Amino acid sequence: MGSLSWQIGVYIWVLLITCICIFMDSKVQNGNVFIDGERGIAETDTDFICATMDWWPPEKCDYGSCSWGYASLLNVDLNNTIFQNAIKAFSPLKIRLGGSLQDELVYETEDQTETCIPFSKNTSALFNFNPGCLPLSRWDELNTFFNETGAVIIFGLNALNGRKLQADSSTIGAWDSTNAESLIRYTVKKNYTIYAWELGNELSGSGVGAKVTASQYAIDTITLKNIVEEIYDGIEPKPLIISPGGFFDAKWFKDFINKTTEILDVVTHHIYNLGPGVDQHLVEKILNPSVLDNEIDTFKQLENILEASGSLASAWVGEAGGAYNSGHNLVTNAFVFSFWYLDQLGMSAVYNTKTYCRQSLIGGNYGLLNTTTFVPNPDYYSALLWHRLMGTAVLATDFNGSKKIRSYAHCAKQSDGITLLLINLDKTTTFNVNLSIKMSIEIQMVRGGSRTREEYHLTGKDGNLHSQTMVLNGKDLILNTEGEIPLLEPLYVSSLKPIVVAPYSIVFVHIPYLTLDACSNLVMEL
């Protein structure tokens, strides 16, 4: 009876929102989503969602704001219950350990005699910090934490060791792998599981602070491959080899990929396509379809380069925070950023991106979790819903109507049917959306008798784009007193009704009764 009451309450909420929109002179438009049910167009990893953890100390500040606090891998509270529960909820969550300071990080060794000194502020040093050290005791603590929370770890290695940095940010010399090899040997000795070793951070193309030529980077990546093969001899599965972890430069990436076709498992690139965090027009950019579409070219070019090269590697987004220099408070950590984030996930998947790592899990103004309290920001729930609902097979999807509606569809995850993602960037227009499925014979409108679908309507609290509280089907998503992640319960809607997408809202729609050739090779019954 309680469940029925809740469903009635949510339905009333949807009707109320619709009535309010009409009262406020909002518009209502009809639209169709066309989905190709015959075949998938791309495929992601099962654990497509990934988040990053960084090395920045509390003294890291941008534009007068110091937003990192104690979120560094060197000092974050690993005993925090909310932190642990947030990671466990994904079962598993990929976590990439790295960032700008990884190329200034040295690793303590077992026979080391000198003190392991932390990062210290120095405005004349690279990235404004002197090199810092990772104590083996902290590495032990981190691995215990990751093992207990079920995280899948990608570790970014220092790729500047042994090189001489020039005034123009170019570098001379090959990578000195000695310290990295020591850490890898220690890791294997302690039976710690590392999913992948990644070489360097943002050293590709023109680089950030420093740059390395594609030819030299290929040589260094081969060195890493040989080290991993030797140290992990007889151990399966071996960690993946990932590189270069930098911004996409077509010529540089093409040269690098052509020289590593047989040894590289994953090509990573970074995305901060909205500009600096200090930009006062970030919200306008996020809500502009043309700005969002600008990143399509990067995904398409990288996909084409990999295909043409014959490389065995797949593409990942290794780090993406949207707005660089730590993001923008109440924008990149608020509801409005889910428009950008989920659109990025959908768009990248269409172009065969296998994993997408969000900057950051915690830290800066773009964390999935609040830097101080560890309480999830809205994008955490967007990521979790994607992880639970969107399967690996990507379907060709097109919305016939306003460009303010972004649409993506995948075969459902660990269940029948498909999951559709609809993003409404329009401030005043409600869209009533119907589905059309392309089958082998014709395009058919989806109809059904008493069948139901599951809908997850996401909005900011009180309709505020800058809210840091995510609302699901009219209910605030709040942790309980035990710090547990709330249940993400759907609204059950008759298949006879259109999907109603309110202004400035996001909807995940799981349609279990749609059996498509692209998902199961079975004939869909309408």
C-alpha positions as CSV (number, residue, x, y, z in Angstrom):
1,M,0.0,0.0,0.0
2,G,2.9,2.3,0.8
3,S,4.5,1.7,-2.6
4,L,1.2,2.4,-4.3
5,S,0.8,5.7,-2.4
6,W,4.3,6.7,-3.4
7,Q,3.6,6.0,-7.0
8,I,0.4,8.0,-6.9
9,G,2.3,10.8,-5.2
10,V,4.9,10.8,-7.9
11,Y,2.3,10.8,-10.6
12,I,0.6,13.8,-9.0
13,W,4.0,15.5,-8.9
14,V,4.4,15.0,-12.7
15,L,0.9,16.4,-13.3
16,L,1.7,19.3,-11.0
17,I,4.9,20.1,-12.8
18,T,3.0,20.0,-16.1
19,C,0.3,22.3,-14.8
20,I,2.9,24.7,-13.4
21,C,4.7,24.8,-16.8
22,I,1.4,25.6,-18.6
23,F,0.6,28.3,-16.0
24,M,3.9,29.9,-16.5
25,D,3.2,30.2,-20.3
26,S,5.5,27.3,-21.1
27,K,5.1,25.5,-24.4
28,V,4.3,21.9,-25.1
29,Q,5.7,20.2,-28.1
30,N,5.4,16.7,-29.5
31,G,8.4,14.9,-30.8
32,N,9.6,11.5,-31.9
33,V,12.8,9.6,-31.1
34,F,13.9,7.3,-33.8
35,I,16.0,4.3,-32.8
36,D,17.6,1.8,-35.1
37,G,16.7,-1.5,-33.6
38,E,18.5,-3.6,-36.2
39,R,22.1,-3.2,-35.1
40,G,24.3,-1.5,-32.6
41,I,26.6,1.3,-33.7
42,A,29.2,1.1,-31.0
43,E,30.1,-0.7,-27.7
44,T,31.3,0.5,-24.4
45,D,33.0,-1.2,-21.5
46,T,30.5,-2.7,-18.9
47,D,32.1,-0.3,-16.3
48,F,32.0,2.7,-18.6
49,I,31.7,5.2,-15.8
50,C,35.1,6.2,-14.3
51,A,36.1,9.0,-12.0
52,T,39.5,10.5,-11.1
53,M,41.4,11.2,-7.9
54,D,44.2,13.8,-7.9
55,W,47.3,14.8,-6.0
56,W,46.5,18.5,-5.4
57,P,47.4,19.8,-1.9
58,P,45.0,22.2,0.0
59,E,47.2,25.1,-1.2
60,K,46.0,24.6,-4.8
61,C,44.0,27.7,-5.6
62,D,42.4,29.1,-8.8
63,Y,41.2,32.6,-9.3
64,G,41.4,33.2,-5.6
65,S,39.4,30.1,-4.6
66,C,41.0,27.1,-2.9
67,S,38.6,24.3,-3.6
68,W,40.7,21.1,-3.1
69,G,40.8,20.9,0.7
70,Y,41.8,17.5,1.9
71,A,40.8,15.6,-1.3
72,S,44.2,14.6,-2.4
73,L,45.2,10.9,-2.7
74,L,47.8,11.8,-0.1
75,N,45.4,13.1,2.6
76,V,41.8,12.3,1.8
77,D,40.0,10.5,4.7
78,L,39.8,6.9,3.7
79,N,37.7,6.0,6.7
80,N,34.8,8.2,5.8
81,T,31.7,6.0,5.6
82,I,30.0,8.2,2.9
83,F,33.1,8.0,0.7
84,Q,33.2,4.2,1.0
85,N,29.5,3.8,0.3
86,A,29.6,6.2,-2.7
87,I,32.2,3.9,-4.4
88,K,30.7,0.7,-3.3
89,A,27.3,1.7,-4.9
90,F,28.9,1.2,-8.4
91,S,30.2,-2.3,-7.9
92,P,32.6,-1.5,-9.5
93,L,33.8,2.1,-10.1
94,K,36.9,2.6,-12.2
95,I,39.1,5.2,-10.6
96,R,42.0,6.9,-12.4
97,L,44.7,8.1,-10.0
98,G,46.6,11.0,-11.6
99,G,46.5,14.6,-12.8
100,S,48.9,17.4,-13.3
101,L,51.1,16.7,-10.3
102,Q,51.6,13.0,-11.2
103,D,54.5,14.1,-13.4
104,E,56.1,15.8,-10.3
105,L,55.4,12.8,-8.0
106,V,58.2,10.4,-6.9
107,Y,57.5,7.1,-5.2
108,E,59.2,6.0,-1.9
109,T,61.2,2.8,-2.3
110,E,61.8,0.1,0.3
111,D,65.5,0.9,0.5
112,Q,65.0,4.7,0.5
113,T,67.0,6.5,3.2
114,E,65.9,10.2,2.6
115,T,62.6,11.5,3.9
116,C,59.6,11.3,1.7
117,I,58.7,15.0,1.3
118,P,55.2,16.1,0.4
119,F,54.4,18.7,-2.3
120,S,55.1,22.3,-1.2
121,K,54.0,25.6,-2.8
122,N,56.6,27.2,-5.1
123,T,55.2,29.7,-7.7
124,S,58.3,29.4,-9.8
125,A,58.1,25.6,-10.1
126,L,56.1,23.5,-12.6
127,F,52.4,23.8,-11.7
128,N,53.5,26.0,-8.8
129,F,54.5,23.1,-6.6
130,N,57.8,21.5,-5.8
131,P,58.0,17.7,-6.4
132,G,56.3,15.6,-3.8
133,C,56.6,12.0,-2.7
134,L,54.2,9.1,-2.3
135,P,55.0,7.2,0.9
136,L,54.7,3.4,0.6
137,S,52.6,3.4,3.8
138,R,50.1,5.6,2.1
139,W,50.2,3.4,-1.0
140,D,49.4,0.5,1.3
141,E,46.4,2.4,2.8
142,L,45.1,3.4,-0.6
143,N,45.2,-0.2,-1.9
144,T,43.4,-1.5,1.2
145,F,40.7,1.1,0.7
146,F,40.3,0.3,-3.0
147,N,40.2,-3.4,-2.3
148,E,37.5,-2.9,0.4
149,T,35.4,-0.7,-1.8
150,G,35.7,-2.8,-5.0
151,A,37.3,0.0,-7.0
152,V,39.1,-0.7,-10.3
153,I,42.3,1.2,-10.3
154,I,44.2,3.0,-13.1
155,F,47.5,4.5,-11.9
156,G,49.1,7.4,-13.8
157,L,52.9,7.3,-13.7
158,N,55.3,10.2,-13.7
159,A,56.5,10.5,-17.3
160,L,58.8,13.5,-16.8
161,N,61.5,11.6,-14.9
162,G,64.8,11.8,-16.7
163,R,63.8,14.6,-19.1
164,K,65.2,18.1,-19.2
165,L,62.5,20.8,-19.4
166,Q,63.3,23.6,-21.9
167,A,62.1,27.2,-21.7
168,D,59.6,26.6,-24.5
169,S,58.1,23.6,-22.5
170,S,59.7,21.1,-24.8
171,T,61.6,18.2,-23.2
172,I,65.0,16.5,-24.0
173,G,65.7,12.9,-23.2
174,A,64.0,9.6,-22.7
175,W,61.8,8.6,-19.8
176,D,63.8,7.3,-16.8
177,S,61.6,4.4,-15.7
178,T,63.6,3.4,-12.6
179,N,61.3,4.9,-9.9
180,A,58.2,3.7,-11.7
181,E,59.6,0.2,-12.0
182,S,60.3,0.2,-8.3
183,L,56.6,1.1,-7.5
184,I,55.3,-1.5,-9.9
185,R,57.5,-4.2,-8.3
186,Y,56.4,-3.3,-4.9
187,T,52.8,-3.3,-6.0
188,V,53.1,-6.9,-7.4
189,K,55.0,-8.0,-4.3
190,K,52.1,-6.9,-2.1
191,N,49.6,-8.5,-4.4
192,Y,47.8,-5.2,-5.1
193,T,45.6,-5.3,-8.2
194,I,46.1,-2.6,-10.7
195,Y,43.8,-2.6,-13.7
196,A,46.0,-0.4,-15.8
197,W,49.2,1.6,-15.8
198,E,49.0,5.0,-17.6
199,L,52.1,6.9,-18.7
200,G,52.1,10.7,-18.1
201,N,49.6,13.5,-18.0
202,E,48.9,16.1,-20.7
203,L,52.3,15.9,-22.4
204,S,50.9,15.3,-25.9
205,G,50.7,17.9,-28.6
206,S,51.6,21.4,-27.2
207,G,51.3,20.0,-23.7
208,V,50.4,21.7,-20.5
209,G,53.5,22.9,-18.7
210,A,55.6,20.4,-20.7
211,K,55.5,18.4,-23.9
212,V,57.1,15.3,-25.4
213,T,57.3,14.4,-29.1
214,A,55.1,11.6,-30.4
215,S,58.1,9.6,-31.4
216,Q,59.7,9.8,-28.0
217,Y,56.4,9.1,-26.2
218,A,56.0,6.0,-28.3
219,I,59.5,4.7,-27.3
220,D,58.7,5.4,-23.6
221,T,55.3,3.6,-23.8
222,I,57.1,0.6,-25.3
223,T,59.5,0.8,-22.3
224,L,56.5,0.7,-20.0
225,K,55.0,-2.3,-21.8
226,N,58.3,-4.2,-21.5
227,I,58.5,-3.5,-17.8
228,V,55.0,-4.6,-17.1
229,E,55.5,-7.8,-19.2
230,E,58.6,-8.6,-17.2
231,I,57.3,-7.9,-13.7
232,Y,54.0,-9.5,-14.3
233,D,55.5,-12.6,-16.0
234,G,53.2,-15.6,-15.1
235,I,50.5,-13.3,-13.7
236,E,47.1,-13.0,-15.4
237,P,45.4,-10.9,-16.3
238,K,48.2,-8.4,-16.9
239,P,47.4,-4.7,-16.4
240,L,46.5,-2.6,-19.5
241,I,49.0,-0.2,-20.9
242,I,47.4,3.2,-21.3
243,S,48.8,6.4,-22.9
244,P,49.2,9.4,-23.5
245,G,46.6,11.0,-21.2
246,G,46.6,14.4,-22.9
247,F,44.6,16.8,-25.0
248,F,43.7,15.6,-28.5
249,D,46.0,16.8,-31.3
250,A,45.3,14.9,-34.5
251,K,48.8,14.9,-35.9
252,W,50.4,14.0,-32.6
253,F,47.9,11.3,-31.8
254,K,48.1,9.8,-35.3
255,D,52.0,9.6,-35.2
256,F,51.9,8.2,-31.7
257,I,49.2,5.6,-32.4
258,N,50.9,4.4,-35.6
259,K,54.1,3.7,-33.6
260,T,52.3,1.8,-30.9
261,T,49.8,-0.3,-32.8
262,E,50.9,-3.6,-31.3
263,I,51.6,-2.7,-27.7
264,L,49.0,-0.1,-26.6
265,D,45.8,-1.2,-25.0
266,V,44.1,2.2,-24.5
267,V,44.5,5.7,-25.9
268,T,43.4,8.3,-23.5
269,H,42.5,11.9,-24.1
270,H,41.3,14.8,-21.9
271,I,38.3,17.2,-22.3
272,Y,37.9,20.7,-20.9
273,N,35.8,22.1,-23.8
274,L,34.0,24.7,-21.8
275,G,37.0,26.8,-21.1
276,P,38.3,28.2,-17.8
277,G,36.3,27.7,-14.6
278,V,36.3,31.5,-14.1
279,D,34.2,32.0,-17.2
280,Q,30.9,33.6,-16.3
281,H,29.1,32.2,-19.3
282,L,29.5,28.5,-18.5
283,V,25.8,27.9,-18.0
284,E,25.0,29.5,-21.4
285,K,27.6,27.2,-23.0
286,I,26.2,24.1,-21.2
287,L,22.7,24.8,-22.5
288,N,23.8,25.6,-26.0
289,P,23.5,22.5,-28.4
290,S,26.0,24.0,-30.8
291,V,28.7,24.2,-28.1
292,L,28.0,20.7,-27.0
293,D,28.2,19.4,-30.5
294,N,31.7,20.9,-30.9
295,E,33.3,17.9,-29.2
296,I,31.8,15.5,-31.8
297,D,34.8,16.2,-34.1
298,T,37.3,15.1,-31.5
299,F,35.6,11.8,-30.9
300,K,35.1,11.2,-34.6
301,Q,38.7,11.9,-35.5
302,L,40.1,9.7,-32.8
303,E,37.8,6.9,-33.8
304,N,38.9,7.2,-37.5
305,I,42.6,7.4,-36.6
306,L,42.4,4.2,-34.5
307,E,40.5,2.4,-37.3
308,A,42.9,3.5,-40.0
309,S,46.0,2.5,-38.0
310,G,44.9,-1.0,-37.4
311,S,45.8,-0.4,-33.7
312,L,44.5,-2.9,-31.1
313,A,43.9,0.0,-28.7
314,S,40.5,1.4,-27.8
315,A,39.7,5.0,-26.9
316,W,39.0,6.3,-23.4
317,V,38.3,9.8,-22.1
318,G,40.9,9.7,-19.4
319,E,40.0,12.9,-17.7
320,A,37.1,15.4,-18.2
321,G,36.1,18.2,-16.0
322,G,34.5,20.5,-18.6
323,A,35.9,23.7,-17.2
324,Y,39.6,23.7,-16.4
325,N,41.3,25.1,-13.3
326,S,39.1,23.3,-10.9
327,G,35.7,24.2,-12.4
328,H,33.2,26.7,-11.1
329,N,31.4,26.5,-7.8
330,L,27.6,26.1,-8.1
331,V,28.0,25.3,-11.8
332,T,30.2,22.3,-12.3
333,N,29.2,20.8,-9.0
334,A,25.5,21.7,-9.4
335,F,22.5,20.2,-11.2
336,V,23.1,22.2,-14.4
337,F,26.3,20.3,-15.0
338,S,24.5,17.0,-15.5
339,F,23.3,18.4,-18.9
340,W,26.9,18.6,-20.0
341,Y,28.1,15.5,-18.3
342,L,25.4,13.1,-19.5
343,D,25.5,14.5,-23.0
344,Q,29.3,13.8,-22.9
345,L,28.7,10.3,-21.8
346,G,26.1,9.7,-24.5
347,M,28.1,11.4,-27.3
348,S,31.4,9.7,-26.5
349,A,29.8,6.3,-26.4
350,V,28.4,6.8,-29.9
351,Y,32.0,7.1,-31.2
352,N,33.2,3.9,-29.5
353,T,34.7,5.4,-26.4
354,K,35.0,2.5,-24.0
355,T,35.4,4.3,-20.7
356,Y,34.8,7.9,-19.5
357,C,36.7,9.3,-16.5
358,R,35.1,12.3,-14.8
359,Q,37.3,14.8,-13.1
360,S,36.9,14.3,-10.3
361,L,35.5,11.8,-7.8
362,I,36.3,14.3,-5.1
363,G,38.2,17.6,-5.1
364,G,37.9,20.9,-6.9
365,N,34.6,22.4,-7.9
366,Y,33.7,19.6,-10.2
367,G,33.7,16.6,-7.9
368,L,31.0,14.0,-7.9
369,L,31.3,14.3,-4.1
370,N,31.4,17.4,-1.9
371,T,35.1,18.0,-1.0
372,T,34.3,18.7,2.7
373,T,31.3,16.5,3.5
374,F,31.7,13.7,0.9
375,V,27.9,14.1,0.2
376,P,27.1,13.4,-3.4
377,N,26.6,16.3,-5.8
378,P,23.9,15.9,-8.5
379,D,26.3,14.4,-11.1
380,Y,27.1,11.5,-8.8
381,Y,23.5,10.3,-9.2
382,S,23.6,11.0,-13.0
383,A,26.7,8.7,-13.1
384,L,25.1,6.1,-10.9
385,L,21.9,5.9,-13.0
386,W,23.9,5.6,-16.2
387,H,26.0,2.9,-14.7
388,R,23.0,0.9,-13.6
389,L,20.7,1.4,-16.6
390,M,22.8,1.9,-19.8
391,G,24.2,-1.3,-21.3
392,T,27.2,-1.7,-23.5
393,A,25.5,-1.8,-26.9
394,V,24.9,1.7,-28.3
395,L,22.0,2.3,-30.6
396,A,21.7,4.9,-33.3
397,T,19.2,7.5,-32.0
398,D,17.7,10.7,-33.5
399,F,15.2,13.1,-32.1
400,N,12.8,14.6,-34.6
401,G,12.1,18.1,-33.3
402,S,13.9,20.8,-31.3
403,K,17.7,20.8,-31.0
404,K,17.2,21.4,-27.3
405,I,16.4,17.8,-26.8
406,R,19.5,15.5,-26.7
407,S,18.7,11.8,-27.1
408,Y,20.8,8.6,-26.6
409,A,19.8,5.0,-26.4
410,H,21.6,1.8,-25.3
411,C,20.5,-1.8,-24.9
412,A,19.5,-2.1,-21.2
413,K,22.0,-3.2,-18.7
414,Q,21.5,-6.7,-17.2
415,S,17.8,-6.6,-18.1
416,D,15.6,-6.9,-21.1
417,G,14.8,-4.0,-23.5
418,I,16.5,-0.7,-24.0
419,T,17.3,2.4,-21.9
420,L,16.7,5.9,-23.5
421,L,18.2,9.1,-22.2
422,L,16.5,12.4,-22.9
423,I,18.0,15.7,-22.0
424,N,15.9,18.9,-22.2
425,L,17.9,22.0,-22.5
426,D,14.9,24.2,-23.0
427,K,13.8,26.6,-20.2
428,T,10.1,26.7,-21.0
429,T,9.1,23.8,-23.3
430,T,7.7,20.5,-22.2
431,F,8.2,17.7,-24.7
432,N,5.8,14.8,-25.2
433,V,8.0,12.1,-26.8
434,N,7.0,9.0,-28.7
435,L,9.3,6.3,-29.9
436,S,9.7,4.9,-33.4
437,I,11.8,1.8,-33.9
438,K,13.5,0.9,-37.2
439,M,13.1,-2.8,-37.8
440,S,14.1,-5.0,-40.9
441,I,10.7,-4.3,-42.6
442,E,9.6,-0.8,-41.6
443,I,9.7,1.9,-39.0
444,Q,7.0,1.1,-36.4
445,M,5.6,3.3,-33.6
446,V,5.9,1.6,-30.3
447,R,2.6,0.7,-28.7
448,G,1.6,-1.7,-26.0
449,G,-1.4,-2.8,-24.0
450,S,-1.0,-2.7,-20.3
451,R,2.8,-2.8,-20.3
452,T,4.7,-0.3,-18.3
453,R,8.1,1.3,-18.6
454,E,10.3,2.7,-15.8
455,E,11.1,6.5,-15.8
456,Y,13.7,8.4,-13.8
457,H,13.0,12.2,-14.0
458,L,15.9,14.3,-12.8
459,T,15.6,18.0,-11.8
460,G,17.3,20.5,-9.6
461,K,15.7,21.2,-6.2
462,D,13.0,23.9,-6.6
463,G,13.8,24.0,-10.3
464,N,17.1,25.7,-9.5
465,L,19.9,24.9,-12.1
466,H,22.5,25.8,-9.4
467,S,21.1,23.5,-6.8
468,Q,23.4,20.9,-5.3
469,T,20.5,18.6,-4.4
470,M,19.3,16.2,-7.1
471,V,15.6,15.5,-7.3
472,L,14.4,12.1,-8.7
473,N,10.8,11.9,-9.6
474,G,9.9,14.7,-7.2
475,K,11.9,13.2,-4.3
476,D,15.1,14.8,-2.9
477,L,18.0,12.3,-3.0
478,I,19.4,12.5,0.5
479,L,21.7,10.2,2.4
480,N,20.2,8.5,5.5
481,T,21.7,8.8,9.0
482,E,24.1,5.9,8.2
483,G,25.5,7.7,5.2
484,E,24.0,5.2,2.8
485,I,23.2,6.1,-0.8
486,P,19.4,6.4,-1.3
487,L,17.4,4.0,-3.4
488,L,16.9,5.2,-7.0
489,E,13.3,4.2,-7.5
490,P,11.6,4.7,-10.9
491,L,8.1,5.9,-11.8
492,Y,6.1,3.2,-13.6
493,V,4.3,4.6,-16.7
494,S,1.9,3.0,-19.1
495,S,3.4,2.3,-22.6
496,L,0.3,4.0,-24.0
497,K,1.4,7.4,-22.7
498,P,4.2,9.6,-24.3
499,I,7.3,10.3,-22.3
500,V,6.9,13.7,-20.7
501,V,10.1,15.7,-20.5
502,A,9.7,18.8,-18.4
503,P,11.8,22.0,-19.1
504,Y,15.4,21.8,-17.8
505,S,15.1,18.2,-16.9
506,I,16.7,14.8,-17.7
507,V,14.9,11.5,-18.1
508,F,16.2,8.0,-18.1
509,V,13.6,5.6,-19.6
510,H,14.0,1.8,-19.2
511,I,11.6,0.0,-21.6
512,P,11.9,-3.7,-20.8
513,Y,9.3,-4.9,-23.2
514,L,11.3,-3.8,-26.3
515,T,13.2,-6.7,-27.6
516,L,15.4,-5.5,-30.5
517,D,17.6,-7.4,-32.9
518,A,20.4,-5.1,-32.0
519,C,20.2,-6.3,-28.4
520,S,19.2,-9.9,-28.6
521,N,18.7,-11.0,-32.2
522,L,15.1,-11.7,-31.2
523,V,12.1,-10.4,-33.1
524,M,10.3,-7.5,-31.3
525,E,6.7,-8.1,-30.6
526,L,4.5,-5.0,-30.9
